[in-house]
Amino acid sequence: MRQRHLEEDFEHIKTYLSEMMEDVRKQILDSINALEHINYEKAVKIIKDDDLIDDFQRKIENETFAYIGRYNPLAEDLRYVIMVIKIATDLERIADLAVNISKVVKKHKGEQLPKPLVHIKKMSGYVIKMLDDVLNAYYETDLSVTKKICYDDEEIDKIYKFIKEEISVKIIECDDISEVKFFIDLLLVARFLERVGDHIVNIAEELYYMEMGENLHEVIEIEKKLSKE
């Protein structure tokens, strides 16, 4: 049972984290939309707004360290506090990846996509779904969702592998150097989305460990093993 002051005095830090989660979700969604339409103005705004995400991270870190100094939390309380810092770090890195996607859009201003973003949009769909699930896990402490996030990440990895193979073929067949460069950048975008999935899994694992004191990855591996027996 957490101490009452943790729930009361930590509330504004939790609010910062909630707002940061919502903003990061929007950054990813907007970055893929900007790529789909080669929307230079939207890409520039995403890059500019990254400072707001960085500010959230600094506020969360500063407020959390001040909280630790003030209350010297122990055991479960301390684990909860440290988890918030780790989640904020993963969120900041997700926002950086949205910026990386937006930089690809800036680079190709005025150009046309060499192919429809069918599988990249499928990846981004999984990513947004995972972000929604991790938000739900955070707000509702729904640990069943954290397992689902890990399984969805495996689907992202499969799509990423398909995109790598598909783009490799496209590059070999293409004789337009500008299209080749765009294909390479689309492969980078897929890699960025794959990394976003990894960071969301990190958050899910932190939430699971905070509530259960167990490694989520190990729990899932045991479940897979048992399902095969």
ABEGO torsion letter per residue (X at the ends): XBBAAAAAAAAAAAAAAAAAAAAAAAAAAAAAAAAAAGBAAAAAAAAAAAAAAAAAAAAAAAAAAAAAAAAGBBEAAAAAAAAAAAAAAAAAAAAAAAAAAAAAAAAABGBBBABBAAAAAAAAAAAAAAAAAAAAAAAAGBAAAAAAAAAAAAAAAAAAAAAAAAAAAAAAABABAAAAAAAAAAAAAAAAAAAAAAAAAAAAAAAAAAAAGBBAAAAAAAAAAAAAX
